[in-house]
Amino acid sequence: MNHLRRIGIRALNIVPILVIVSVLAFLLGALTPGDPVEAQFASRFTPEQLDEIRATYGLDRPLWEQYFVWVKNLFADGGGLSLTLGTPVFDILVPNFVNTLILTAAGVVVCLVFGTAIGFVAGIFHNTWIDRVVMLVVQIGSNLSVYWFGLVLISVFALQLKWLPVGGMESRGGGGFGDLLQHLVLPAVSAALISMLVLARFVRVGVIRERSSDWFRTFRSQGITPQTLYGRNVFRNILPSVVNITGLEIGTLITGVFFVEIVFNWPGIGTQLVNAVNGKDYPVIQGGIVLVALCYLVVNLVTDVVVDGLTPRMRGA
């Protein structure tokens, strides 16, 4: 019951955070210099018609009232209407957001698989040349720009070797699941770079700590092979930390995905938000911020639940 109560409290904590995010997202649009309606329609409509458009969007009301109308629209009217397209905001954002989630999920897989593998290798061969080479690569990679790294991947694997597509989400005419996987490889690796190397550092430290523990030396003295201990015991002991660090890195990964979408022309929410910023489409920007924040909070909640489930000590508390 304590475990379920903790989950319930964490879920409820999302509400005040979302309220704060919604206020900040709203003020970002409302207090930005310039009139978004005039910026969009001044060349096509008369001043009287512009006033009618402002009334349609509720921009003629007091600021506090605009906020509550906007919040109501988030739940009841699809996030309000886009200034540029005149369609509900979430009708625009949700399909792109699904594409972003696909890319983010692929990035998480790359982060988990390669981050854990790199950290394990460095930890197992601690204080050897292998460890030093791996950590040198990790140090260099941690200082690379995701944007620049994506361009390098395109140059090498798409333009020179021609192994993978340059960008986009699918080939012309569509190509099924296999085609999607081919388009996912480069952007997923690019987006996962920083988070993967952060995870590798933590896994390395965890492996070194487990190798130095009394239980590890005791089992080794009983003739149990290192391969068995690493595969069964060490990995199980560091798994909660792997899940926890990966969950914490989701924010970094999502940020990286936004840049990667631009580099690889991936039709996700990052690309859509850039277009909205260029077009001063504040309803889309505000809705996008809330959507991304909600996703991030839910991921953190799920991470906490999984970590609790993997840690008997916390589950029984």
C-alpha positions as CSV (number, residue, x, y, z in Angstrom):
1,M,0.0,0.0,0.0
2,N,2.9,2.4,0.8
3,H,4.2,1.8,-2.7
4,L,0.8,2.6,-4.3
5,R,0.5,5.7,-2.1
6,R,3.9,6.9,-3.2
7,I,2.9,6.5,-6.8
8,G,-0.4,8.4,-6.2
9,I,1.4,11.3,-4.5
10,R,3.9,11.5,-7.4
11,A,1.0,11.5,-9.9
12,L,-0.7,14.3,-8.0
13,N,2.5,16.3,-7.9
14,I,2.3,16.6,-11.7
15,V,-0.8,18.8,-11.4
16,P,0.9,21.9,-9.8
17,I,3.9,21.6,-12.1
18,L,1.6,21.6,-15.1
19,V,-0.2,24.6,-13.8
20,I,3.2,26.5,-13.5
21,V,4.2,25.3,-17.0
22,S,0.8,26.4,-18.4
23,V,1.2,29.9,-16.9
24,L,4.7,30.3,-18.3
25,A,3.7,29.0,-21.7
26,F,0.7,31.4,-21.8
27,L,2.8,34.4,-20.7
28,L,5.4,33.5,-23.3
29,G,2.8,34.2,-26.0
30,A,0.8,36.9,-24.3
31,L,3.7,39.1,-23.2
32,T,5.9,38.8,-26.3
33,P,6.3,42.2,-28.0
34,G,4.1,42.7,-31.1
35,D,0.6,41.8,-32.0
36,P,0.4,38.3,-33.4
37,V,-2.9,39.0,-35.2
38,E,-1.5,42.1,-36.9
39,A,1.7,40.2,-37.8
40,Q,-0.4,37.5,-39.5
41,F,-3.2,39.4,-41.1
42,A,-2.4,43.1,-41.3
43,S,-1.6,43.0,-45.1
44,R,-4.9,41.2,-45.9
45,F,-7.6,42.7,-43.6
46,T,-8.9,46.1,-42.4
47,P,-8.4,47.3,-38.8
48,E,-12.0,46.5,-38.1
49,Q,-11.6,42.9,-39.4
50,L,-8.4,42.6,-37.3
51,D,-10.4,43.5,-34.2
52,E,-12.9,40.8,-35.1
53,I,-10.1,38.3,-35.4
54,R,-8.8,39.4,-32.0
55,A,-12.3,38.9,-30.5
56,T,-12.4,35.4,-32.1
57,Y,-9.2,34.4,-30.3
58,G,-10.2,36.2,-27.1
59,L,-7.3,38.6,-27.4
60,D,-9.5,41.6,-26.6
61,R,-10.1,40.4,-23.0
62,P,-8.1,41.0,-19.9
63,L,-4.9,38.9,-19.5
64,W,-6.2,36.8,-16.6
65,E,-9.4,36.0,-18.6
66,Q,-7.4,35.1,-21.7
67,Y,-5.5,32.6,-19.6
68,F,-8.6,30.8,-18.3
69,V,-10.1,30.8,-21.8
70,W,-6.9,29.3,-23.1
71,V,-6.8,26.6,-20.4
72,K,-10.4,25.7,-21.2
73,N,-9.5,25.4,-24.9
74,L,-6.7,23.0,-24.0
75,F,-9.2,20.6,-22.6
76,A,-12.4,21.3,-24.6
77,D,-11.5,22.8,-28.0
78,G,-8.3,21.1,-29.2
79,G,-6.0,23.7,-27.8
80,G,-7.7,26.6,-29.6
81,L,-7.1,27.6,-33.2
82,S,-3.8,28.1,-35.0
83,L,-3.3,31.6,-36.2
84,T,-1.7,30.5,-39.5
85,L,-3.9,27.5,-40.4
86,G,-7.1,28.2,-38.6
87,T,-7.4,24.6,-37.4
88,P,-7.3,23.2,-33.8
89,V,-3.8,23.3,-32.4
90,F,-3.8,19.6,-31.2
91,D,-4.9,18.5,-34.7
92,I,-1.7,20.0,-35.9
93,L,0.6,19.0,-33.0
94,V,-0.5,15.4,-32.2
95,P,0.5,13.7,-35.5
96,N,3.8,15.5,-35.3
97,F,4.2,14.6,-31.6
98,V,3.6,10.9,-32.4
99,N,6.5,11.1,-34.9
100,T,8.7,12.7,-32.2
101,L,7.8,10.0,-29.8
102,I,8.8,7.4,-32.3
103,L,12.2,9.1,-32.7
104,T,12.6,9.5,-29.0
105,A,11.8,5.9,-28.3
106,A,14.4,4.8,-30.8
107,G,16.9,7.2,-29.1
108,V,16.1,5.6,-25.7
109,V,16.8,2.2,-27.2
110,V,20.1,3.3,-28.6
111,C,20.9,5.0,-25.3
112,L,20.2,1.9,-23.2
113,V,21.8,-0.6,-25.4
114,F,25.0,1.2,-26.3
115,G,25.4,3.3,-23.1
116,T,25.1,0.1,-21.0
117,A,27.5,-1.8,-23.3
118,I,30.1,1.0,-23.3
119,G,29.9,1.4,-19.6
120,F,30.2,-2.3,-19.0
121,V,33.3,-2.7,-21.2
122,A,35.0,0.2,-19.5
123,G,34.1,-1.1,-16.0
124,I,35.2,-4.7,-16.7
125,F,38.5,-3.5,-18.0
126,H,39.0,-0.8,-15.4
127,N,42.5,0.7,-15.3
128,T,43.5,-1.0,-18.6
129,W,44.2,0.6,-22.0
130,I,40.7,-0.4,-23.1
131,D,39.2,1.6,-20.2
132,R,41.3,4.6,-21.0
133,V,40.5,4.5,-24.8
134,V,36.8,4.1,-24.1
135,M,36.7,7.0,-21.6
136,L,38.7,9.2,-24.0
137,V,36.0,8.6,-26.6
138,V,33.3,9.3,-24.0
139,Q,35.0,12.5,-23.0
140,I,35.3,13.7,-26.6
141,G,31.8,12.6,-27.5
142,S,30.2,14.4,-24.5
143,N,31.5,17.7,-25.8
144,L,30.1,17.3,-29.3
145,S,27.1,19.2,-30.6
146,V,24.1,17.0,-31.4
147,Y,23.5,19.2,-34.4
148,W,27.0,18.9,-35.7
149,F,27.2,15.2,-35.0
150,G,24.0,14.7,-37.0
151,L,25.6,16.5,-40.0
152,V,28.7,14.3,-39.7
153,L,26.5,11.1,-39.7
154,I,24.7,12.3,-42.8
155,S,28.0,13.2,-44.6
156,V,29.6,9.8,-43.8
157,F,26.8,7.2,-43.8
158,A,24.3,8.8,-46.2
159,L,26.2,10.9,-48.7
160,Q,29.6,9.1,-48.9
161,L,28.8,5.4,-48.1
162,K,25.2,5.7,-49.1
163,W,24.2,3.1,-46.5
164,L,21.2,5.0,-45.1
165,P,18.8,7.7,-46.2
166,V,19.8,11.4,-45.8
167,G,16.6,12.4,-44.0
168,G,12.9,12.3,-43.7
169,M,10.7,9.6,-42.2
170,E,10.0,7.5,-45.2
171,S,11.0,7.1,-48.8
172,R,8.9,8.6,-51.5
173,G,5.7,6.5,-51.8
174,G,6.3,4.8,-48.4
175,G,8.3,1.7,-47.7
176,G,6.8,0.0,-44.7
177,F,8.3,-0.8,-41.3
178,G,11.8,-1.7,-42.7
179,D,12.0,1.7,-44.5
180,L,11.0,3.5,-41.3
181,L,13.8,1.7,-39.4
182,Q,16.4,2.7,-42.0
183,H,15.3,6.4,-41.7
184,L,15.4,6.1,-37.8
185,V,19.0,4.9,-37.5
186,L,21.0,8.1,-38.0
187,P,18.6,10.5,-36.2
188,A,18.2,8.1,-33.3
189,V,22.0,7.7,-32.9
190,S,22.5,11.5,-33.2
191,A,19.7,12.3,-30.6
192,A,21.0,9.7,-28.1
193,L,24.7,10.7,-28.2
194,I,24.9,12.8,-25.1
195,S,22.5,10.7,-23.0
196,M,24.2,7.5,-24.1
197,L,27.6,8.7,-22.9
198,V,26.2,10.0,-19.6
199,L,24.7,6.6,-19.0
200,A,28.0,4.9,-19.9
201,R,29.8,6.9,-17.2
202,F,27.3,5.8,-14.5
203,V,27.3,2.2,-15.7
204,R,31.1,2.1,-15.6
205,V,31.1,3.4,-12.0
206,G,28.5,0.9,-11.0
207,V,30.4,-2.0,-12.5
208,I,33.6,-0.9,-10.8
209,R,31.8,-0.6,-7.4
210,E,30.2,-4.1,-7.8
211,R,33.6,-5.6,-8.7
212,S,35.2,-4.1,-5.6
213,S,32.4,-5.4,-3.3
214,D,32.8,-8.2,-0.8
215,W,30.1,-10.4,-2.4
216,F,31.9,-10.3,-5.7
217,R,35.2,-11.4,-4.2
218,T,33.4,-14.1,-2.2
219,F,31.7,-15.6,-5.2
220,R,34.9,-15.5,-7.3
221,S,36.7,-17.4,-4.5
222,Q,34.0,-20.1,-4.8
223,G,34.9,-20.6,-8.5
224,I,32.0,-18.8,-10.1
225,T,33.1,-17.3,-13.4
226,P,33.2,-13.5,-14.0
227,Q,30.9,-13.9,-17.0
228,T,28.2,-15.4,-14.7
229,L,28.6,-12.8,-12.1
230,Y,28.5,-9.9,-14.6
231,G,25.6,-11.3,-16.5
232,R,23.5,-12.3,-13.5
233,N,24.4,-10.3,-10.4
234,V,26.3,-7.2,-11.5
235,F,23.8,-6.3,-14.2
236,R,20.8,-6.9,-11.9
237,N,22.3,-4.7,-9.2
238,I,23.0,-1.7,-11.4
239,L,19.7,-2.1,-13.4
240,P,17.7,0.3,-11.2
241,S,20.4,3.0,-11.7
242,V,20.4,2.4,-15.4
243,V,16.6,2.9,-15.6
244,N,16.8,5.9,-13.3
245,I,19.6,7.7,-15.2
246,T,17.8,7.0,-18.5
247,G,14.6,8.5,-17.2
248,L,16.5,11.6,-16.0
249,E,18.1,11.9,-19.4
250,I,14.8,11.9,-21.2
251,G,14.7,15.7,-21.0
252,T,18.2,16.0,-22.6
253,L,17.2,13.4,-25.2
254,I,13.9,15.3,-26.1
255,T,15.9,18.5,-26.4
256,G,18.4,16.7,-28.7
257,V,15.5,15.3,-30.7
258,F,14.2,18.8,-31.5
259,F,17.6,19.7,-33.1
260,V,17.9,16.3,-34.8
261,E,14.4,16.8,-36.4
262,I,15.7,19.9,-38.1
263,V,18.9,18.3,-39.3
264,F,17.2,15.2,-40.6
265,N,14.0,16.9,-41.8
266,W,12.1,14.6,-39.5
267,P,8.4,15.6,-39.4
268,G,8.1,15.9,-35.6
269,I,6.9,18.5,-33.1
270,G,10.3,20.2,-33.0
271,T,10.0,21.0,-36.7
272,Q,6.4,22.1,-36.2
273,L,7.4,24.4,-33.3
274,V,10.2,26.0,-35.4
275,N,7.6,26.8,-38.1
276,A,5.2,28.2,-35.5
277,V,8.0,30.5,-34.1
278,N,8.8,31.7,-37.5
279,G,5.1,32.4,-38.2
280,K,4.4,33.8,-34.7
281,D,1.7,31.2,-34.3
282,Y,1.5,31.5,-30.5
283,P,-1.4,29.1,-29.9
284,V,0.7,26.3,-31.5
285,I,3.8,27.3,-29.5
286,Q,1.9,27.3,-26.2
287,G,0.2,24.0,-26.9
288,G,3.5,22.4,-27.9
289,I,5.2,23.5,-24.7
290,V,2.4,22.0,-22.6
291,L,2.4,18.8,-24.6
292,V,6.2,18.3,-24.2
293,A,6.1,19.2,-20.5
294,L,3.3,16.6,-19.9
295,C,5.2,13.9,-21.8
296,Y,8.4,14.7,-19.7
297,L,6.5,14.5,-16.4
298,V,4.7,11.2,-17.3
299,V,8.1,9.7,-18.4
300,N,9.6,10.7,-15.0
301,L,6.6,9.2,-13.2
302,V,6.9,5.9,-15.1
303,T,10.6,5.9,-14.4
304,D,10.0,6.2,-10.7
305,V,7.5,3.4,-10.7
306,V,9.9,1.1,-12.6
307,V,12.8,1.9,-10.4
308,D,10.7,1.2,-7.3
309,G,9.6,-2.1,-8.8
310,L,13.2,-3.1,-9.5
311,T,14.3,-2.1,-5.9
312,P,12.7,-4.5,-3.3
313,R,13.9,-2.3,-0.5
314,M,11.9,0.7,-1.8
315,R,8.9,-1.5,-2.8
316,G,8.5,-2.8,0.7
317,A,9.0,0.5,2.4
